[in-house]
């Protein structure tokens, strides 16, 4: 069944069931991952938990170009949305014809920067052996300092479970927590695993 997204001006774009809902969105949950199995795992976990969050739109992309196209639609139809993003860093395994640019490219795009500079959001660079490379990216580091409503964390797939990343995004990564999250990110060296483990220990006390 096709779905219409209509702006106040009456312009309508019709999308199919495989595309996210762009209009009437409070929160965007973007998953950008080139590995099909890992992408499916993150998507399945998110879909299961998002049934309790009707105003959150799940958007799954296999490379940076796809992600930017989706974000351009969100900017048109839900420009005031909060953006949560789980981002792989290296896209060497993307299928033929896909965009192999690393996640840095997303931080250069006008659509992505619109959300960081507007309401804000949280991004987790969720990668394998490329976390240290992502940490050295100038454009990613600059976003932390240029966007006061944006928090950033890094996480290695081998050390932080996908379920924990999704839970963090849905339960903690909210506008009301942004200042605490920015402080926590700095305190834990932008390490999501360290932050999650510390929170668990605190709950035990």
SEFI-283683 format. One line per field, with one value per atom (N, C-alpha, C): residue in one letter; x negated, y negated, z negated; chain. Coordinates in nm, 4 decimals, m for minus. Last residue first. Layout:
BEGIN
code = [A ...];
px = [X ...];
py = [Y ...];
pz = [Z ...];
unit = [A ...];
//
This chain:
BEGIN
code = [X X X X X X X X X X X X X X X X X X X X X X X X X X X X X X X X X X X X X X X X X X X X X X X X X X X X X X X X X X X X X X X X X X X X X X X X X X X X X X X X X X X X X X X X X X X X X X X X X X X X X X X X X X X X X X X X X X X X X X X X X X X X X X X X X X X X X X X X X X X X X X X X X X X X X X X X X X X X X X X X X X X X X X X X X X X X X X X X X X X X X X X X X X X X X X X X X X X X X X X X X X X X X X X X X X X X X X X X X X X X X X X X X X X X X X X X X X X X X X X X X X X X X X X X X X X X X X X X X X X X X X X X X X X X X X X X X X X X X X X X X X X X X X X X X X X X X X X X X X X X X X X X X X X X X X X X X X X X X X X X X X X X X X X X X X X X X X X X X X X X X X X X X X X X X X X X X X X X X X X X X X X X X X X X X X X X X X X X X X X X X X X X X X X X X X X X X X X X X X X X X X X X X X X X X X X X X X X X X X X X X X X X X X X X X X X X X X X X X X X X X X X X X X X X X X X X X X X X X X X X X X X X X X X X X X X X X X X X X X X X X X X X X X X X X X X X X X X X X X X X X X X X X X X X X X X X X X X X X X X X X X X X X X X X X X X X X X X X X X X X X X X X X X X X X X X X X X X X X X X X X X X X X X X X X X X X X X X X X X X X X X X X X X X X X X X X X X X X X X X X X X X X X X X X X X X X X X X];
px = [m2.3839 m2.4105 m2.2815 m2.3117 m2.3268 m2.3405 m2.3261 m2.1925 m2.1993 m2.6008 m2.5305 m2.3923 m2.6525 m2.7087 m2.6362 m2.5229 m2.4774 m2.5277 m2.6764 m2.5350 m2.4797 m2.9180 m2.9117 m2.7669 m2.8435 m2.8881 m2.8802 m2.7839 m2.6798 m2.7180 m3.0381 m2.9219 m2.8137 m3.1906 m3.2261 m3.1103 m3.0566 m3.0657 m3.0980 m3.1007 m2.9653 m2.9686 m3.3375 m3.3247 m3.1874 m3.4236 m3.3309 m3.3120 m3.5489 m3.6307 m3.5524 m3.3756 m3.4133 m3.4940 m3.3419 m3.3936 m3.4465 m3.2218 m3.3563 m3.4209 m2.9789 m3.0643 m3.2080 m2.8758 m2.9136 m3.0063 m2.8229 m2.9184 m2.9680 m2.6330 m2.7560 m2.8638 m2.4365 m2.5028 m2.6331 m2.3525 m2.4132 m2.4906 m2.2444 m2.3574 m2.4292 m2.0344 m2.1474 m2.2667 m1.7987 m1.9230 m2.0488 m1.5885 m1.5976 m1.7296 m1.6166 m1.6502 m1.6697 m1.7730 m1.6561 m1.6955 m1.8971 m1.9327 m1.8112 m1.7687 m1.8546 m1.8793 m1.6072 m1.5759 m1.6520 m1.6979 m1.5554 m1.5259 m1.9782 m1.9188 m1.7728 m2.0040 m2.0584 m1.9908 m1.8911 m1.8300 m1.8755 m2.0813 m1.9426 m1.8729 m2.3072 m2.3112 m2.1693 m2.2229 m2.2556 m2.2583 m2.1952 m2.0782 m2.1025 m2.4586 m2.3649 m2.2413 m2.7083 m2.6028 m2.5082 m3.0401 m2.9094 m2.8015 m3.2625 m3.2588 m3.1227 m3.2496 m3.2918 m3.2760 m3.1875 m3.0860 m3.1213 m3.2721 m3.3190 m3.2156 m3.1625 m3.1453 m3.1978 m3.1443 m3.2024 m3.1828 m2.9147 m2.9831 m3.0421 m2.8033 m2.8647 m2.9324 m2.5388 m2.6310 m2.6789 m2.4202 m2.4617 m2.5608 m2.3702 m2.2641 m2.2933 m2.5863 m2.5656 m2.4573 m2.8100 m2.6660 m2.6359 m3.0842 m3.0054 m2.8556 m3.1843 m3.2068 m3.1205 m3.1081 m3.0846 m3.0896 m3.2048 m3.0598 m3.0264 m3.4769 m3.4297 m3.2810 m3.4882 m3.5259 m3.4715 m3.4118 m3.3311 m3.3607 m3.6174 m3.4804 m3.3874 m3.8469 m3.8329 m3.6888 m3.8852 m3.8203 m3.7952 m3.9756 m4.0717 m4.0120 m3.7724 m3.8048 m3.9015 m3.7865 m3.6754 m3.7046 m4.0095 m4.0146 m3.9053 m3.9103 m4.0210 m4.0358 m3.7129 m3.6750 m3.7849 m3.7537 m3.7782 m3.7405 m3.6860 m3.8252 m3.8568 m3.3680 m3.4521 m3.5917 m3.1306 m3.2136 m3.2964 m2.9332 m2.9308 m3.0035 m2.9052 m2.9853 m3.0075 m2.6071 m2.7005 m2.7732 m2.4680 m2.5208 m2.6158 m2.1835 m2.2933 m2.3377 m2.0655 m2.0572 m2.1783 m1.8831 m1.9977 m1.9790 m1.7291 m1.6898 m1.8031 m1.9854 m1.8495 m1.8104 m2.2275 m2.2258 m2.0892 m2.1542 m2.2465 m2.2408 m1.9878 m1.9308 m2.0228 m2.1728 m2.0488 m1.9946 m2.3652 m2.4001 m2.2764 m2.2205 m2.2630 m2.2924 m2.1892 m2.0724 m2.1070 m2.4459 m2.3576 m2.2415 m2.7242 m2.5996 m2.5120 m2.9411 m2.9556 m2.8235 m2.8665 m2.8851 m2.9088 m2.8753 m2.7454 m2.7561 m3.1457 m3.0692 m2.9338 m3.2274 m3.2636 m3.1764 m3.1734 m3.0689 m3.1007 m3.3305 m3.3072 m3.2069 m3.2067 m3.2627 m3.2338 m3.0922 m3.1918 m3.2549 m2.7749 m2.8671 m2.9642 m2.7242 m2.6953 m2.8030 m2.8068 m2.7250 m2.6916 m2.8030 m2.8449 m2.7493 m2.7653 m2.7439 m2.7835 m3.0255 m2.8990 m2.8878 m3.2578 m3.1820 m3.0496 m3.3595 m3.4316 m3.3529 m3.2826 m3.1833 m3.2491 m3.3288 m3.3898 m3.2890 m3.1310 m3.2264 m3.2797 m2.7827 m2.9056 m3.0027 m2.5877 m2.6608 m2.7813 m2.2866 m2.3838 m2.4582 m2.1366 m2.2002 m2.3012 m1.8581 m1.9461 m2.0041 m1.7349 m1.8003 m1.8897 m1.4178 m1.5408 m1.6027 m1.2584 m1.2784 m1.4139 m1.1847 m1.2111 m1.2368 m1.1199 m1.2459 m1.2817 m0.9764 m0.9824 m1.1094 m0.9950 m0.8643 m0.8615 m1.2615 m1.1483 m1.0184 m1.4144 m1.4304 m1.3140 m1.3391 m1.3015 m1.3118 m1.4619 m1.3162 m1.2676 m1.7285 m1.6743 m1.5217 m1.7551 m1.7583 m1.7079 m1.7533 m1.6463 m1.6402 m1.9944 m1.8675 m1.7493 m2.1784 m2.1599 m2.0283 m2.1603 m2.1251 m2.0965 m2.2584 m2.1199 m2.0744 m2.5245 m2.4394 m2.2915 m2.6302 m2.6092 m2.5167 m2.4497 m2.5675 m2.5323 m2.2207 m2.3386 m2.4642 m1.9831 m2.0565 m2.1814 m1.6715 m1.7865 m1.8515 m1.4824 m1.5387 m1.6661 m1.1908 m1.3116 m1.3562 m1.0553 m1.0634 m1.1963 m0.8389 m0.9776 m0.9766 m0.5887 m0.6323 m0.7792 m0.5517 m0.4856 m0.5320 m0.7040 m0.7410 m0.6821 m0.6652 m0.6230 m0.6501 m0.7820 m0.6356 m0.5806 m1.0549 m0.9916 m0.8386 m1.1450 m1.1340 m1.0570 m1.1369 m1.0702 m1.0457 m1.2977 m1.1553 m1.0780 m1.5517 m1.4865 m1.3367 m1.6021 m1.5959 m1.5204 m1.6043 m1.5068 m1.4905 m1.8206 m1.6850 m1.5803 m2.0380 m2.0034 m1.8598 m2.0237 m2.0169 m1.9741 m2.0587 m1.9326 m1.9150 m2.3236 m2.2155 m2.0804 m2.4573 m2.4596 m2.3471 m2.4040 m2.3638 m2.3572 m2.5116 m2.3694 m2.3232 m2.7131 m2.7068 m2.5611 m2.6736 m2.6870 m2.6790 m2.4562 m2.5432 m2.5513 m2.2858 m2.3644 m2.4723 m1.9833 m2.0831 m2.1549 m1.8126 m1.8866 m1.9881 m1.5273 m1.6254 m1.6930 m1.3948 m1.4446 m1.5454 m1.1133 m1.2491 m1.2794 m0.8714 m0.9406 m1.0876 m0.7037 m0.8038 m0.8643 m0.5354 m0.4805 m0.5736 m0.6846 m0.6093 m0.5547 m0.8117 m0.8900 m0.8153 m0.8476 m0.7512 m0.8280 m1.0768 m1.0280 m0.9215 m0.9960 m1.0575 m0.9990 m0.8484 m0.9872 m1.0605 m0.5994 m0.6110 m0.7553 m0.6616 m0.6108 m0.6414 m0.5325 m0.6399 m0.5808 m0.4576 m0.4062 m0.5233 m0.4382 m0.5230 m0.4716 m0.2780 m0.2714 m0.3700 m0.2053 m0.2894 m0.2922 m0.0672 0.0111 m0.0716 m0.1872 m0.1632 m0.0893 m0.2295 m0.1213 m0.0876 m0.2900 m0.3302 m0.2122 m0.2364 m0.1896 m0.2365 m0.2927 m0.3459 m0.3111 m0.1130 m0.1392 m0.1962 m0.1883 m0.1633 m0.1982 m0.0616 m0.1391 m0.0975 m0.0846 0.0000 m0.0882];
py = [0.0414 m0.0137 m0.0511 0.1062 0.2155 0.1647 m0.1307 m0.0761 0.0353 m0.1544 m0.2500 m0.1980 0.0439 0.0548 m0.0376 m0.0658 0.0611 0.0789 m0.2935 m0.3095 m0.1817 m0.1749 m0.2578 m0.2760 m0.0523 0.0292 m0.0483 m0.2783 m0.1793 m0.0958 m0.4065 m0.4764 m0.3769 m0.2117 m0.2568 m0.3251 m0.2012 m0.0834 m0.1197 m0.4562 m0.4172 m0.2964 m0.6890 m0.5428 m0.5005 m0.9457 m0.9177 m0.7682 m0.9512 m0.9488 m0.9110 m0.9861 m0.8488 m0.8395 m1.2663 m1.1977 m1.0585 m1.3152 m1.3676 m1.2926 m1.1858 m1.1462 m1.1925 m1.3303 m1.1904 m1.1425 m1.5764 m1.5703 m1.4278 m1.4937 m1.5580 m1.5523 m1.3993 m1.3064 m1.3655 m1.6312 m1.5252 m1.4277 m1.7599 m1.8216 m1.7196 m1.5824 m1.6139 m1.6718 m1.4955 m1.4456 m1.4945 m1.5887 m1.6335 m1.5931 m1.4502 m1.5928 m1.6388 m1.1261 m1.2116 m1.3582 m0.8499 m0.9535 m1.0379 m0.6586 m0.7620 m0.8788 m0.4794 m0.5100 m0.6287 m0.4514 m0.4697 m0.5185 m0.4253 m0.5243 m0.5534 m0.2129 m0.3442 m0.4523 m0.0068 m0.0469 m0.1864 0.0074 m0.0308 m0.0779 0.0915 m0.0340 m0.0830 0.3357 0.2277 0.0927 0.4851 0.4612 0.3455 0.5071 0.4264 0.3909 0.4807 0.5550 0.4611 0.3985 0.3466 0.4147 0.5292 0.4992 0.4513 0.5564 0.6736 0.6526 0.3019 0.4068 0.5291 0.0239 0.1345 0.2469 m0.3112 m0.1774 m0.0733 m0.6543 m0.5510 m0.4160 m0.9332 m0.8228 m0.7301 m1.2681 m1.1646 m1.0601 m1.5051 m1.4224 m1.3064 m1.8330 m1.7069 m1.6352 m2.0966 m1.9997 m1.8623 m2.2472 m2.2338 m2.1353 m2.1948 m2.1716 m2.1467 m2.2256 m2.3240 m2.3121 m2.0103 m2.1440 m2.2506 m1.7886 m1.7894 m1.9326 m1.8431 m1.8467 m1.8523 m1.7964 m1.9351 m1.9450 m1.5164 m1.5828 m1.7252 m1.4877 m1.4272 m1.4943 m1.6205 m1.6697 m1.6110 m1.4710 m1.6102 m1.6572 m1.1520 m1.2324 m1.3742 m0.9864 m1.0828 m1.1733 m0.8123 m0.9066 m1.0144 m0.6501 m0.7453 m0.8518 m0.4995 m0.5840 m0.6903 m0.3612 m0.4551 m0.5496 m0.2041 m0.3039 m0.4074 0.0038 m0.1305 m0.2407 0.2608 0.2236 0.0809 0.1752 0.2864 0.2379 m0.0624 m0.0037 0.1111 m0.3091 m0.1689 m0.0876 m0.6074 m0.5445 m0.4009 m0.7441 m0.6419 m0.5875 m1.0630 m0.9667 m0.8704 m1.2526 m1.1718 m1.0757 m1.5945 m1.4502 m1.3839 m1.8935 m1.8183 m1.6683 m2.0955 m2.0393 m1.9602 m2.2086 m2.2523 m2.1974 m2.0951 m2.2376 m2.2860 m1.8347 m1.8578 m2.0025 m1.8789 m1.8230 m1.8466 m1.9899 m2.0600 m2.0099 m1.7972 m1.9123 m1.9918 m1.6293 m1.5802 m1.6966 m1.8042 m1.7433 m1.6951 m1.8723 m1.9771 m1.9172 m1.6639 m1.6872 m1.7907 m1.6009 m1.7122 m1.7506 m1.3777 m1.4994 m1.6221 m1.1843 m1.2229 m1.3558 m1.1417 m1.2089 m1.2570 m0.9866 m1.1278 m1.2056 m0.7218 m0.8002 m0.9486 m0.6748 m0.6473 m0.7438 m0.5814 m0.6862 m0.6530 m0.4063 m0.3514 m0.4579 m0.3594 m0.4654 m0.4130 m0.0932 m0.1697 m0.2731 0.0611 m0.0546 m0.1412 0.3591 0.2903 0.1758 0.3100 0.3811 0.2943 0.2480 0.2111 0.2755 0.2892 0.4086 0.3761 0.0451 0.1202 0.2404 m0.1590 m0.0965 m0.0206 m0.2413 m0.2025 m0.1261 m0.2941 m0.3950 m0.3621 m0.2904 m0.2185 m0.3226 m0.4626 m0.4723 m0.3795 m0.5562 m0.4495 m0.4292 m0.8517 m0.7817 m0.6785 m1.0532 m0.9537 m0.8683 m1.3747 m1.2701 m1.1820 m1.5299 m1.4938 m1.3758 m1.7486 m1.6185 m1.6108 m1.9660 m1.9867 m1.8566 m1.8866 m1.9602 m1.9794 m1.6770 m1.6848 m1.7590 m1.7202 m1.6901 m1.6962 m1.7940 m1.8563 m1.8404 m1.6291 m1.7738 m1.8477 m1.3800 m1.4174 m1.5688 m1.3996 m1.3884 m1.4257 m1.4087 m1.5207 m1.5192 m1.1586 m1.2761 m1.4011 m0.9949 m0.9851 m1.1111 m1.0804 m1.0953 m1.0884 m1.0038 m1.1458 m1.1688 m0.7228 m0.7932 m0.9405 m0.6740 m0.6403 m0.7172 m0.7616 m0.8260 m0.7982 m0.5879 m0.7289 m0.7979 m0.2702 m0.3545 m0.5008 m0.1455 m0.0604 m0.1400 m0.2450 m0.2709 m0.1845 m0.2883 m0.1993 m0.2220 m0.4476 m0.4639 m0.3821 m0.4790 m0.3998 m0.4124 m0.7408 m0.6793 m0.6066 m0.7868 m0.7658 m0.6915 m0.7899 m0.9117 m0.9054 m0.5447 m0.5680 m0.6923 m0.3437 m0.4810 m0.5179 m0.0808 m0.1686 m0.3156 0.0355 0.0435 m0.0466 0.0390 m0.0853 m0.0796 0.2942 0.1991 0.0736 0.4179 0.4808 0.3792 0.2490 0.2646 0.3216 0.2890 0.1577 0.1699 0.5553 0.5135 0.3818 0.5395 0.6251 0.5841 0.3631 0.3280 0.4090 0.5078 0.3784 0.3394 0.7306 0.7477 0.6180 0.6121 0.6789 0.6982 0.5220 0.4256 0.4850 0.7623 0.6674 0.5652 0.8708 0.9426 0.8474 0.6752 0.7120 0.7789 0.4023 0.5480 0.5930 0.1263 0.1919 0.3438 m0.0970 0.0205 0.0939 m0.3140 m0.3123 m0.2051 m0.4060 m0.2992 m0.2947 m0.6577 m0.6225 m0.5132 m0.7580 m0.6564 m0.6067 m1.0682 m0.9827 m0.8853 m1.1900 m1.1367 m1.0479 m1.2922 m1.3613 m1.3191 m1.3325 m1.2582 m1.3461 m1.4052 m1.3875 m1.3147 m1.2230 m1.3352 m1.3020 m0.9873 m1.1093 m1.2210 m0.6489 m0.7590 m0.8860 m0.4690 m0.5193 m0.6265 m0.2151 m0.3411 m0.3911 0.0031 0.0272 m0.1002 m0.0751 m0.0251 m0.0018 m0.3766 m0.2411 m0.1958 m0.7147 m0.6178 m0.4796 m1.0188 m0.8873 m0.7898 m1.3497 m1.2480 m1.1133 m1.6594 m1.5227 m1.4336 m1.9859 m1.8983 m1.7594 m2.1481 m2.0569 m1.9659 m2.3062 m2.3643 m2.2719 m2.1403 m2.2375 m2.3001 m1.8150 m1.9347 m2.0297 m1.4699 m1.5971 m1.7121 m1.1556 m1.2531 m1.3899 m0.8517 m0.9880 m1.0699 m0.5214 m0.6149 m0.7544 m0.2178 m0.3410 m0.4356 0.1190 0.0000 m0.1242];
pz = [m4.2404 m4.3741 m4.4475 m3.9876 m4.0836 m4.2268 m3.8467 m3.8763 m3.9790 m3.8180 m3.9030 m3.9421 m3.6327 m3.7684 m3.8654 m3.4116 m3.4689 m3.6115 m3.3648 m3.3983 m3.4616 m3.2937 m3.4147 m3.4597 m3.0530 m3.1657 m3.2972 m2.8955 m2.9256 m3.0463 m2.8824 m2.9386 m2.9805 m2.7548 m2.8883 m2.9575 m2.5076 m2.5927 m2.7362 m2.4003 m2.4403 m2.5328 m2.4468 m2.4396 m2.4910 m2.4797 m2.3683 m2.3449 m2.7257 m2.6046 m2.4816 m2.9312 m2.8985 m2.7684 m2.9330 m3.0516 m3.0184 m2.6851 m2.7125 m2.8294 m2.7298 m2.6175 m2.6413 m2.9444 m2.9636 m2.8524 m2.8193 m2.9305 m2.9521 m2.6354 m2.5884 m2.6970 m2.8086 m2.7176 m2.6636 m2.9366 m3.0169 m2.9282 m2.7127 m2.7828 m2.8714 m2.6306 m2.5433 m2.6189 m2.7396 m2.7991 m2.7282 m2.5923 m2.7321 m2.7980 m2.3443 m2.3566 m2.5008 m2.3994 m2.3820 m2.3999 m2.4418 m2.3443 m2.3071 m2.6056 m2.6640 m2.5692 m2.4656 m2.6058 m2.6630 m2.2034 m2.2286 m2.3703 m2.2203 m2.1307 m2.1647 m2.3989 m2.4322 m2.3476 m2.2457 m2.3730 m2.4138 m2.0375 m2.0088 m2.1358 m2.1843 m2.1075 m2.0793 m2.2847 m2.3773 m2.3064 m2.0505 m2.1340 m2.2309 m1.9646 m1.8862 m1.9684 m2.2236 m2.1533 m2.0799 m2.1998 m2.2403 m2.1566 m2.0952 m2.2388 m2.2888 m1.8256 m1.9023 m2.0523 m1.7371 m1.7268 m1.8120 m1.9329 m1.8507 m1.8524 m1.9230 m1.9792 m1.8813 m2.0187 m1.9343 m2.0026 m2.0160 m2.0837 m1.9781 m2.0500 m1.9679 m2.0553 m2.0402 m2.1175 m2.0310 m1.9910 m1.9296 m2.0195 m2.0371 m2.0678 m2.0084 m1.9450 m2.0899 m2.1303 m1.7081 m1.7243 m1.8726 m1.7119 m1.6377 m1.6625 m1.8525 m1.9055 m1.8372 m1.7046 m1.8489 m1.9023 m1.4511 m1.4731 m1.6216 m1.4652 m1.4624 m1.4920 m1.4445 m1.5697 m1.5755 m1.1773 m1.2829 m1.4168 m1.0451 m1.0289 m1.1354 m1.1183 m1.1595 m1.1521 m1.2432 m1.1391 m1.1890 m1.4356 m1.3832 m1.2767 m1.4822 m1.5890 m1.5427 m1.2590 m1.2697 m1.3743 m1.3303 m1.2115 m1.2159 m1.5482 m1.5687 m1.4506 m1.4200 m1.5190 m1.5381 m1.2461 m1.1952 m1.2953 m1.2994 m1.3256 m1.2840 m1.3152 m1.3546 m1.3897 m1.4552 m1.3510 m1.4053 m1.4959 m1.5383 m1.4319 m1.6180 m1.5133 m1.5584 m1.6982 m1.7447 m1.6227 m1.7634 m1.6667 m1.7374 m1.8368 m1.8891 m1.7800 m1.7937 m1.7888 m1.8509 m1.6842 m1.7344 m1.7246 m1.5749 m1.7039 m1.7676 m1.3992 m1.4318 m1.5691 m1.3490 m1.3830 m1.4279 m1.2851 m1.3968 m1.4440 m1.0627 m1.1857 m1.3058 m0.8771 m0.9118 m1.0458 m0.8379 m0.9204 m0.9622 m0.6625 m0.7940 m0.8881 m0.4424 m0.5081 m0.6483 m0.3586 m0.4121 m0.4906 m0.4437 m0.3704 m0.4398 m0.5959 m0.5024 m0.4365 m0.7310 m0.8100 m0.7231 m0.5330 m0.5874 m0.6612 m0.4961 m0.3908 m0.4410 m0.7120 m0.7084 m0.6100 m0.6577 m0.7237 m0.7295 m0.3284 m0.4708 m0.5310 m0.0081 m0.0937 m0.2402 0.1651 0.0736 m0.0164 0.2757 0.2382 0.1318 0.5206 0.4001 0.3712 0.7271 0.7603 0.6410 0.5409 0.6628 0.6950 0.1822 0.3078 0.4274 m0.0578 0.0039 0.1414 m0.1897 m0.1518 m0.0841 m0.2589 m0.1561 m0.1064 m0.4331 m0.3456 m0.2301 m0.7744 m0.6484 m0.5630 m0.9813 m0.9323 m0.7936 m1.0619 m1.0322 m0.9759 m1.2886 m1.1637 m1.1590 m1.3949 m1.4204 m1.2894 m1.5060 m1.3951 m1.4443 m1.5595 m1.6200 m1.5075 m1.5459 m1.4679 m1.5543 m1.5645 m1.6351 m1.5612 m1.3264 m1.3919 m1.4620 m1.1807 m1.3231 m1.3977 m0.9202 m0.9431 m1.0897 m0.7691 m0.9160 m0.9575 m0.4913 m0.5510 m0.7040 m0.4242 m0.3569 m0.4368 m0.5826 m0.5971 m0.5323 m0.4850 m0.6215 m0.6403 m0.2335 m0.2436 m0.3835 m0.3130 m0.2357 m0.2391 m0.4282 m0.5149 m0.4422 m0.2003 m0.2987 m0.3847 m0.0839 m0.0104 m0.1060 m0.2813 m0.2503 m0.1766 m0.2654 m0.3888 m0.3625 m0.0081 m0.0428 m0.1655 m0.0474 0.0534 0.0251 m0.2400 m0.2721 m0.1729 m0.2493 m0.2254 m0.2500 m0.3244 m0.3093 m0.2757 m0.5733 m0.4489 m0.4445 m0.7216 m0.7084 m0.5722 m0.9587 m0.8247 m0.8155 m1.1429 m1.1216 m0.9766 m1.3222 m1.1900 m1.1750 m1.5940 m1.5497 m1.4172 m1.6901 m1.6214 m1.5804 m1.8240 m1.6954 m1.6199 m2.0007 m1.9666 m1.8297 m2.0402 m2.1497 m2.1194 m1.8253 m1.8314 m1.9421 m1.8437 m1.8006 m1.7997 m1.8983 m2.0089 m1.9712 m1.6471 m1.7612 m1.8728 m1.4946 m1.4623 m1.5803 m1.6144 m1.6185 m1.5925 m1.5512 m1.6915 m1.7033 m1.2690 m1.3382 m1.4843 m1.2210 m1.1786 m1.2542 m1.3207 m1.3791 m1.3453 m1.1430 m1.2889 m1.3563 m0.8944 m0.9249 m1.0742 m0.9212 m0.8955 m0.9318 m0.9466 m1.0574 m1.0436 m0.6913 m0.8133 m0.9326 m0.5080 m0.5087 m0.6374 m0.5758 m0.5890 m0.6014 m0.5842 m0.4541 m0.4619 m0.7481 m0.7623 m0.6295 m0.9330 m0.8100 m0.8237 m1.0570 m1.0661 m0.9317 m1.2260 m1.1054 m1.1365 m1.3401 m1.3796 m1.2519 m1.4146 m1.3068 m1.3664 m1.5825 m1.5922 m1.4722 m1.4925 m1.6019 m1.6097 m1.1860 m1.2620 m1.3714 m0.9767 m1.1098 m1.2039 m0.6999 m0.7566 m0.8950 m0.6200 m0.6348 m0.7067 m0.6711 m0.6733 m0.7043 m0.4527 m0.5818 m0.5649 m0.2102 m0.2468 m0.3780 m0.1483 m0.1835 m0.2251 m0.0630 m0.1999 m0.2435 0.1327 0.1104 m0.0313 0.1511 0.1370 0.1127 0.2992 0.2626 0.2591 0.2008 0.2597 0.2100 0.2526 0.2022 0.2758 0.1500 0.2309 0.1702 m0.0240 0.0574 0.1456 m0.2086 m0.0772 0.0162 m0.4188 m0.4313 m0.2960 m0.2634 m0.3354 m0.3430 m0.2922 m0.2386 m0.3256 m0.1828 m0.2759 m0.2194 m0.1443 m0.1024 m0.2150 m0.0503 m0.1593 m0.1117 0.0895 0.0974 m0.0128 0.0000 0.0000 0.0000];
unit = [A A A A A A A A A A A A A A A A A A A A A A A A A A A A A A A A A A A A A A A A A A A A A A A A A A A A A A A A A A A A A A A A A A A A A A A A A A A A A A A A A A A A A A A A A A A A A A A A A A A A A A A A A A A A A A A A A A A A A A A A A A A A A A A A A A A A A A A A A A A A A A A A A A A A A A A A A A A A A A A A A A A A A A A A A A A A A A A A A A A A A A A A A A A A A A A A A A A A A A A A A A A A A A A A A A A A A A A A A A A A A A A A A A A A A A A A A A A A A A A A A A A A A A A A A A A A A A A A A A A A A A A A A A A A A A A A A A A A A A A A A A A A A A A A A A A A A A A A A A A A A A A A A A A A A A A A A A A A A A A A A A A A A A A A A A A A A A A A A A A A A A A A A A A A A A A A A A A A A A A A A A A A A A A A A A A A A A A A A A A A A A A A A A A A A A A A A A A A A A A A A A A A A A A A A A A A A A A A A A A A A A A A A A A A A A A A A A A A A A A A A A A A A A A A A A A A A A A A A A A A A A A A A A A A A A A A A A A A A A A A A A A A A A A A A A A A A A A A A A A A A A A A A A A A A A A A A A A A A A A A A A A A A A A A A A A A A A A A A A A A A A A A A A A A A A A A A A A A A A A A A A A A A A A A A A A A A A A A A A A A A A A A A A A A A A A A A A A A A A A A A A A A A A A A A A A A A A A];
//
